[in-house]
Amino acid sequence: MGRHSSPKRPKWGFGSTVVLLVVLLALVVGGWFALDTLRNRETTASCEVEVLRVVAAPDIAPVVEAVGKLSTDACHRIEVDAKPSSAAVESLAVTDASQAPDVWIPESSLWLRRAQERGAWPNDVSGSSIASSPVVLAMTEDLAKSLGWPDAAPTWAAALSRDVAAGIADPTKDPIGLSALIGIRAATATAADPGAASTTAMRHLSPNTMPQASDLFTRLPGTSSTAGPINAFPASENSVLRYNAGNPPFGLVAAYADTPSLDYPYAILPTVSDTLRPLADRFLDQLHKPETLSSMADAGFRAPDGSFAGTRAADNRTSTQALNSIPLPTPDEAVQVLTQWAGVNLSARMQILLDVSGSMAEPVPGTGMDRMALTIQAAEHGIGMFRPTTKFGLWLFATNLDGDKDYRELLPVRPVTEQLNSGAMQKLRDVHAIRGGATGLYDSVLAAYQSARTNWEPGRLNLVVVLTDGKNEDRDGITRDKLLEELGKLQDPKRPLPIVGMGIGPDVDTAELEAIARPTGGQVYSTPDPGKVGEIFYQALSKLLCPPQSCRK
């Protein structure tokens, strides 16, 4: 939806907003507060000055301070301190030499919750929203144009499915990051496998995780950052407006999704004195007045209900359209999505077994490829979902691949970055099925499991992954019963090592794979259609790379 500026008002930059605010509100606010003071005080000479100390997030502090100055008289003074919410939490939770505030206005009510978790106060503290700003996916104009903008509005799902450099503010530290994770879930809800899609999107963002959303602007193309440039990241709509107002060489376009907005709660803290409480209440009333909401709009904020109370210069890089109101996550919901994020960022150690028996050479109708080629293609894309620090190794198995052994090592276990730098992907692409080769499943699984158990690493998600299109065909090897017995002996609850089976094609024995995975606490994913191997590969990895309870919604 386009923006239209009023023909009767000049286009003011954000730098002049405070000055304009002071001029416009002087008579209204000054008259209101003076009248209110006269009603409550016989004379100004006989009163003691009451000072209301307000700590506000830096982006909204200038507007709050302007209203506070205009609300000052001989008996009342409102002091506004602009302080990052992360620093405010620390000062509230840990007694320091600074004067405790009476009111706190962070960007999000999530900060109030975090302060309580840190021990700032024993009971819940809530606030009344004085403004809002949607969390959007900010992207460079070049990226937006590649997604059809300005003719079509860019979407989160489209942007995060591209091979673009994207980043995110640490969701454990910045509410914008947490809102973004909820937005990703909403944007991928209609995917064939929402869990896989959301995990893939999160993994796309995680390599460029920064402590705060403001840090991401320093990584845009054309900046002096020594790190690689990023082209998309979640940010507040307000920050995008302020950035674009500076006429930067690379403007930003905002993509909207169903995300919890920043709600800027006005929280009167439990430590406020009885004498200051009426002043705090009156100041909140003033911040809710239409003239203040108009000033908030001039500074790029929306009203608490998400509507836009003012006008903006025509600029189709952002929207003034009313958005769906998405509630903040409950504590349990926040834990769930952060657990998924933690799992996505957990490095793994994977021992992968790849079936190269003759049946993997079977052509897959409609693809022009055989089962092996499709499986390798899926594996190659799947490796792109791994964190650079994840370790993986790959064994091939059929029968008698290495003397009387049914398996041989193709790639030793190394971090992804080392594998990529040493030509591992080309080695993987060069693998072909062995014509006439049978499937030596049992011996290969046991050998791989014993190796993974011996080399189990703490602090990692240790896994054995088996990709096969058949069932055991090695009559000279161990039996299934012997395999299950040995797997049972190798279990250690303190050092979990699940087997994950991926069955490909109509000949796979899913029951056999499930019997093998069950003693280890593993899972099996299968498809009778070899052409869908990519889907089960992504589905499996999306669940493997995050804790079980967090990726199933």
C-alpha positions, 0 to 999 in steps of 0.5 A: 500500500503506498504512502501519501504525504499531505500537500500542506506539510513539509517533509521532515527528516527524523533529525528534526522530529524532536524540534518540531515536536517541541514547537507543536506540543508546547501550548497543548502539553504546557497548558494541560500540565500547568492547569493540572498542577494548579488544581493540585498545588496552591502555589508553585513556590511552596512545592518540592520538585518531584522528579520522575525518572524514566529509562527508555529504549534509544529509538523511542527516547527522543519522542518521550523526552520531548513530551517529558520536557513539555510536561515539566513545571516548577513542581514536576520534572520528568527526566528521560534516560536513553539506555539500551534495554539489555543494559537496563536489564543488567542495571535493574537486576544487579544493584549498581551506583545508578539511580533506579528508574521509576518507569521503564519503556523497553522496545518489547514486553519481553524485556520486562519478562527477562528482567524478572527472570534475572531477579529485578523484581519478584512478581510479574510487571506489565506495561501499557503500550505507547507505540508499536513497530512491526518486525519486518525482513529488511532486504536490499533493493536488489534482492527485493527486485529479484523477488518481483518488487515493486510490482509484487510485495516480497515475502519472507518465504521467498527471500529465505529460500534464496541463496542469499547472505542473510542474518539475524539478531540473537533471539536469546538476547534481542526480541527482534530475533525472537519475533523473527523466529515466530515469523519464520514459523508463520511464513513456512506454515503452508510448506509441504513440511513446515518443520523442515522449511522453518529449520532450513530458514533458521539455518540460513540465518544462523551463520550471521547471528549478531548480538543486536539487530542494530549490529546487522546494519553494519554488515550491509553492502557498502559498509566498512565491515570486514565481514562479508556483506548480508542482504537480508535480516529481521529488523523493526520497521522503525529502524528501516524507516530511519535508515532509509531517511538517511539516503544510504547508497543501498536502500532497504525494502521491508517484507511483512509477515505475521510476527509479534511487533515491538510494543514499547510498554510503559512500565511503572516499576514496583520501586516507584514511590507513592508520591511519584505514582500519580505523576507517572500515571499522568505522564502515561495519559499524556503519552496516550493522547492523540497529539503524542501518537501523531508525534510518534507517527512522525518519528516512524512508529505505529499506534499500539494497535498497529495502525498508522496515525500519521502520514509518510512521504510516498515510499513503497519500500515500507507499508502503512497498511494495518497488520494482523495483531500477533500476540507475544509468545507465552513463556512456554512458547518462547522456550519452545521456539528458542529450543528449536533455535538452539538445536538448529545451531547445535553442531553435530557429529554424523557418521553417514552410511551410503548404500552403493549396491546394484539396485541404487543404479535403477533409473527413476522415471521422469527424472533422467537420473538413477537412485544413486544420483538423486540420493547424492544430490539430496545429500549435497543439498542437505550438507548445506543445512549443516553448521560449518562446525558440524562434523561428518564422515561418509562410508560406502557399503554394499558387499565385499567393498574392502576385501571381505568388508562390506564397507569402506571409508570415502570421507573421514569425519571432519568439519563441514568447512574442511570437507568443502575445502578438500573437495569432498563434494566432488568425491561424493558426486563421483560415487556410482552404484556397483552393478551386481553388488548386494546390500551388506547392511548388518555388518556395515551398520555395526561397524559404523556404530562401533566407530561412532561410539568410540569417537563420540564427542560431548557437546555435539549431536552424535548420529549414525545415518543410514541411507539404503534402498533395500534390505540386508542381503549378506548371508555371510555376515551377522544376523539381525538378532546378533546386530540388535544384541550388539547395539543393545550392549553399546547403549549409554544413556549419558552418551546418546547415539541414535541411528537414523534410517532413510529408506529409498524406493519400493524395495526398502524394508522399513520394518528392518530399519525400524528394528535397527533404529529402535534400540538406539532411540533413533527414527526412520524416514522412508518413501516408496518413490525414489524421486522424493528422496530429497523430501525425506532427507530434508524432513529427517535433517530438520528434525535431527538438527533440533531437539525432538519436542521443538520441531514437531508443531 
